[in-house]
Amino acid sequence: MKKVKFILSGGGTGGHIYPAIAIAEELKKHHPQAEFLFVGAKDRMEMQKVPAAGYPIKGLWISGLQRKLTFKNLLFPLKLLVSLMKSKKIIKDFKPTVVIGTGGFASGPVLKAANKKKIPTVLQEQNSYAGITNKWLAKEAAKICVAYENMKKYFPEDKIVLTGNPVREDLLDINSKREKAKKHYKLSADKKTILVLGGSLGAKKINETIAENISFFQQQNTQVIWQCGKLYYEDFSKYEDKKTIQVHQFIDQMDLAYAAADVIISRSGAISVSELCIVGKPTVFIPSPNVAEDHQTKNANALAEKNAAIVIKENEIKQQFQRVFKEILTKEDLQKSLSENIKQVAKPKATQAIVHEINKLIQL
C-alpha cells in the first residue's frame, strides 16, 4: 500500500486557514500514517497558525490583486510566475496523492501545478460568492465542495458537492456547556447575555455601536460579552463594567462564549456564518462592506431570506440597532423562530463530507 500524502493550501485570512486545518485533522483520522504539507503566502497569518496546529508549511511569494491600481498590482504577474515555479518544485519533491485548496490567493499556484501533473485537486469554497482563485481553478478540479446552494453560476455543475463548511468539533454540543459557560464568564442568571464578535482584529463600526449603546443594554437588563479585537482593545477596554459589560481582546474558548449567549452580534464571514448555524442562537449580522465582492452581505442575506437571521447594514446601524434589539429581546417567539431556522441551515458533518469526497479520489 503506497503512502498517502496531502498538500493543503489556502490562506490570507482565518476563513481560509481554519477549514484547511479542520480537513487535515479529519484526514488524519482516516489515514494515520499520511504525510501532510501546507502551502501558504509567506508573509500572512498561516505561517504562524499552521505550525501552531502541528503541521509543516512552505510559503510562496504571492499576494492578491488590489481593487485599485497599486505598485503591488504591478508586481502581481512576477509574483505569480515565481510562485508557479516554486509550486512546481514543491509538487515534484513532495509527490502528493491529492491537493486540497481552501481559497485565498496562495492556493492558486500550487493547485495549478498539481493539475499540470494530473494530480487530483479538490476545492473548498466557503462563501455564497465564489472567490477569484477558486473560479480560476474550477475547470481542472476533480471536486468542488461548497457551503451554499446555487453555485453552478460559478462552477461546473457536475463537480459541485454541497457539503457545508468545516467547523471546530467543540461547537457540536454547546447546549450541554451552558452552566459551565455562565460560571466561566461570571454571568448573572436573571439577565439575557449578548455576545458581540467582530473577528480577531476587530470591527470598528461594531465596536463604536456597542460603546454608544451601553446605557441601552443596561436599560434592557442585559449583560454583554464583547470581543472588540486586537486593534481596538486599548480604545474600548475603558467601557468594561463588571456588572454588565465584559470587554475581551480575543476569546479563547469560543464554545463557552457561544454557550453563554442568548443573542449574538457578528460579522458574516463564511466560517462565522457556518459556526453560528451550528450554534443555533438568534443572530444579528452586521456585514463588513470592505471585503471582496461584498461577499459578507451575500452570506448574511442567504440566511435572512430564510428568516434564519437579521441583517443590519453598516450604513443603517444608527437608525436600526436599538429597534432591532428591542424587538428580539422582547419577543420570545422571534428568538425561537430565528434559532430554529438557523439550525435548519447547519451542516454539522461538513468536514466528514469533504473528506469522504477526497477519499473517493485516492487510488490505493
C-alpha positions in Angstrom: 0.0 0.0 0.0 1.6 3.3 -1.1 1.9 6.1 1.4 -0.8 8.8 1.1 0.3 12.4 1.0 -1.8 15.5 1.2 -1.0 19.1 0.3 -3.4 21.7 1.7 -3.3 25.3 0.6 -5.3 28.3 1.5 -4.7 31.4 3.5 -4.6 35.2 3.9 -7.4 35.0 6.5 -8.6 32.7 9.2 -11.6 31.9 7.0 -9.3 30.0 4.6 -6.8 28.6 7.1 -9.0 27.1 9.8 -11.1 25.0 7.2 -7.8 23.6 5.9 -6.6 22.6 9.4 -10.0 21.0 10.1 -9.8 19.0 6.9 -6.3 17.9 7.8 -7.4 16.8 11.2 -10.2 14.7 9.8 -8.0 13.2 7.1 -5.5 12.1 9.8 -8.3 10.1 11.5 -8.8 8.1 8.2 -5.1 8.0 7.3 -3.0 8.0 10.5 0.3 7.3 8.5 -0.3 10.1 6.0 2.1 12.9 5.4 0.8 16.5 5.3 2.3 19.7 3.9 0.6 23.1 3.9 1.4 25.8 1.4 0.6 29.5 2.1 1.6 33.1 1.5 5.0 33.7 3.2 4.0 36.9 5.0 0.5 36.0 6.1 -1.0 34.6 9.3 -1.0 30.9 8.1 2.8 30.9 8.6 2.2 31.1 12.4 -1.2 29.4 12.7 -0.4 26.2 10.7 2.8 25.3 12.6 0.9 26.1 15.9 -1.6 23.4 14.8 1.3 20.9 14.3 1.8 20.9 10.5 4.7 21.9 8.3 4.2 24.8 5.9 6.0 26.3 2.9 5.5 29.9 2.0 5.1 31.4 -1.5 5.9 35.0 -2.6 2.3 35.8 -3.6 -0.4 38.3 -2.7 -3.9 39.1 -4.0 -4.8 41.7 -6.6 -5.8 45.0 -5.0 -9.0 46.6 -6.1 -7.3 49.8 -7.1 -4.1 50.4 -9.1 -1.1 50.0 -6.8 2.6 49.0 -7.0 1.6 45.6 -5.6 -0.7 45.0 -8.6 2.2 45.8 -11.0 4.3 43.1 -9.2 1.5 40.5 -9.4 2.5 38.9 -12.7 6.1 38.4 -11.4 4.9 37.1 -8.1 2.6 34.6 -9.8 5.3 33.4 -12.1 7.8 32.9 -9.2 5.1 31.2 -7.1 4.2 28.8 -10.0 7.8 27.8 -10.4 8.2 27.2 -6.6 4.9 25.3 -6.6 6.1 23.1 -9.4 9.2 22.2 -7.3 7.0 21.5 -4.2 4.8 19.2 -6.1 7.7 17.4 -7.7 9.6 16.9 -4.4 6.6 16.0 -2.1 4.6 13.9 -4.7 1.1 14.5 -3.2 -1.7 12.0 -3.7 -4.3 14.8 -3.6 -4.0 18.6 -3.3 -6.8 20.5 -1.4 -7.4 24.2 -1.8 -9.5 26.2 0.6 -9.4 29.5 -1.2 -7.2 32.6 -0.9 -4.6 33.6 -3.5 -1.9 31.3 -2.0 -3.8 28.2 -3.2 -3.8 29.2 -6.9 -0.2 28.4 -8.0 0.1 25.1 -6.1 -3.2 23.7 -7.4 -2.3 24.9 -10.9 1.0 23.0 -10.6 -0.8 19.9 -9.3 -3.3 20.0 -12.2 -0.4 20.1 -14.7 1.0 16.9 -13.2 -2.5 15.3 -13.3 -2.7 15.1 -9.5 -6.4 15.3 -8.4 -7.3 18.6 -6.8 -10.3 19.4 -4.5 -11.6 22.9 -3.9 -13.4 24.1 -0.9 -15.4 27.3 -1.4 -16.7 28.8 1.9 -18.7 31.7 0.5 -22.0 32.1 -1.3 -20.0 34.2 -3.8 -17.0 32.3 -5.3 -13.6 33.8 -4.9 -11.3 34.7 -7.9 -8.8 31.9 -7.1 -11.3 29.1 -6.9 -13.0 30.3 -10.1 -9.6 30.2 -11.8 -9.0 26.7 -10.6 -12.5 25.2 -11.0 -12.3 23.9 -14.6 -9.5 21.4 -13.7 -10.6 20.5 -10.2 -11.8 16.9 -9.6 -14.4 18.1 -7.0 -15.6 21.4 -5.6 -17.1 21.3 -2.1 -19.4 24.2 -1.4 -21.4 25.6 1.5 -24.2 27.3 -0.3 -26.8 26.2 -2.9 -26.9 27.8 -6.4 -23.1 27.7 -7.0 -23.4 26.4 -10.6 -23.2 30.0 -11.8 -19.6 29.9 -10.8 -18.5 26.3 -11.2 -19.1 23.3 -13.5 -22.3 21.7 -12.1 -21.1 18.1 -12.3 -18.1 18.9 -10.0 -20.1 20.6 -7.2 -20.9 18.8 -3.9 -22.9 20.6 -1.2 -21.0 19.8 2.0 -21.1 22.9 4.1 -18.0 24.5 5.8 -15.7 22.7 8.2 -16.2 24.0 11.8 -14.5 23.1 15.0 -15.8 20.0 16.7 -16.2 21.6 20.2 -19.2 23.6 18.8 -21.3 20.5 18.1 -22.7 20.2 21.7 -22.7 23.6 23.2 -26.1 23.3 24.9 -24.5 20.9 27.5 -21.9 23.6 28.4 -24.3 26.4 29.3 -23.9 26.2 33.1 -20.1 25.9 32.8 -20.1 28.9 30.4 -22.2 31.1 32.8 -19.7 30.3 35.6 -16.7 30.9 33.4 -17.9 34.4 32.5 -19.4 35.0 36.0 -22.8 35.9 34.4 -26.0 36.8 36.2 -28.7 34.1 35.9 -31.5 36.6 35.5 -30.2 38.6 32.6 -30.0 37.9 28.9 -26.4 37.6 27.5 -25.4 39.3 24.3 -22.2 38.1 22.6 -20.5 40.6 20.3 -18.0 39.3 17.7 -16.0 41.4 15.3 -13.3 39.0 14.2 -9.8 38.5 15.7 -8.7 42.0 14.6 -12.0 43.7 15.5 -14.6 45.7 13.6 -14.5 49.4 14.2 -18.2 50.2 13.4 -19.5 47.3 15.6 -17.2 48.5 18.5 -18.4 52.1 18.1 -22.0 51.0 18.1 -21.6 48.9 21.3 -19.9 51.8 23.0 -22.7 54.2 22.1 -25.4 51.7 23.3 -24.1 50.7 26.7 -26.8 52.5 28.6 -29.4 51.0 26.2 -28.1 47.5 27.1 -28.3 48.3 30.8 -31.9 49.5 30.4 -32.8 46.3 28.7 -31.4 44.3 31.7 -28.8 42.5 29.5 -25.1 41.7 30.0 -22.6 41.8 27.2 -19.5 39.7 26.3 -17.8 42.0 23.9 -14.9 40.7 21.8 -13.5 44.0 20.4 -10.4 42.7 18.7 -6.6 43.3 18.9 -6.7 46.6 17.1 -9.3 48.2 19.3 -8.8 46.8 22.8 -6.9 49.8 24.0 -9.6 52.2 22.9 -12.6 50.2 24.1 -11.4 48.4 27.3 -12.4 51.5 29.3 -16.0 50.6 28.8 -15.6 47.4 30.9 -18.1 47.3 33.8 -18.1 44.2 35.9 -21.9 44.0 36.2 -22.9 44.4 32.6 -20.1 44.8 30.1 -17.1 42.4 29.7 -14.5 43.6 27.1 -12.2 41.0 25.6 -9.4 41.5 23.1 -9.8 37.9 22.0 -11.9 34.9 23.1 -10.0 31.7 23.6 -12.9 29.3 24.4 -15.4 30.2 21.7 -17.5 27.2 22.6 -18.2 28.6 26.1 -18.8 32.1 24.7 -21.4 30.7 22.3 -22.9 28.5 25.0 -23.3 31.5 27.3 -25.0 33.7 24.7 -28.8 34.3 24.2 -28.3 36.7 21.2 -25.2 37.1 19.0 -24.0 40.1 17.0 -21.4 39.1 14.4 -19.7 39.9 11.1 -20.7 37.4 8.4 -17.5 35.9 7.1 -18.2 32.4 5.8 -16.8 30.4 8.7 -18.5 32.6 11.3 -21.8 32.0 9.5 -21.3 28.2 9.4 -20.4 28.2 13.1 -23.4 30.3 14.0 -25.7 27.9 12.1 -24.5 25.0 14.3 -24.7 27.1 17.5 -28.3 27.9 16.6 -28.7 31.2 18.6 -30.7 34.3 17.4 -28.1 36.2 15.4 -27.8 39.8 14.1 -25.3 40.0 11.3 -23.6 43.3 10.5 -21.7 42.5 7.4 -18.3 44.2 6.6 -18.7 46.3 3.5 -14.9 46.3 3.0 -14.5 42.8 1.5 -14.1 41.4 -2.0 -17.4 41.4 -4.0 -19.3 42.3 -0.8 -19.5 38.6 0.0 -20.3 39.1 3.7 -23.6 40.8 2.8 -24.3 37.9 0.4 -23.6 35.3 3.1 -25.8 37.1 5.6 -28.7 37.7 3.1 -28.7 34.0 2.2 -29.8 33.3 5.8 -32.1 36.4 6.2 -34.0 35.2 3.1 -34.8 32.0 5.1 -35.8 34.1 8.2 -32.8 32.5 9.9 -31.0 35.7 10.9 -31.4 39.5 10.9 -29.1 41.7 8.9 -28.3 45.3 9.7 -26.2 47.2 7.1 -23.4 49.3 8.5 -24.7 52.5 6.9 -28.1 51.9 8.6 -26.8 50.9 12.0 -27.7 54.2 13.8 -31.4 54.0 12.7 -31.9 50.3 13.1 -29.8 49.0 16.0 -32.0 49.8 19.0 -35.3 49.0 17.2 -34.0 45.5 16.2 -32.6 44.6 19.6 -35.8 45.8 21.4 -37.8 43.5 19.2 -35.5 40.5 19.6 -35.2 40.9 23.4 -38.9 41.3 24.0 -40.3 38.7 21.6 -39.7 35.2 22.7 -41.4 33.8 19.6 -38.9 35.7 17.3 -36.0 34.4 19.3 -37.4 30.8 19.0 -38.0 31.1 15.2 -34.6 32.6 14.4 -33.0 29.9 16.5 -34.9 27.1 14.8 -34.5 28.4 11.3 -30.7 29.0 11.5 -30.3 25.4 12.8 -32.0 24.1 9.7 -29.2 25.5 7.5 -26.4 23.9 9.7 -24.2 21.2 8.2 -22.5 19.7 11.3 -20.9 16.9 9.3 -19.3 19.1 6.7 -15.7 18.1 7.4 -16.6 14.4 7.2 -18.4 15.0 3.9 -15.4 16.8 2.4 -13.0 14.1 3.5 -15.4 11.5 2.0 -15.0 13.2 -1.4 -11.2 13.3 -1.0 -11.1 9.6 -0.1 -13.0 8.8 -3.3 -10.1 10.2 -5.3 -7.4 8.3 -3.6 -6.3 5.3 -5.7 -4.7 2.9 -3.2 
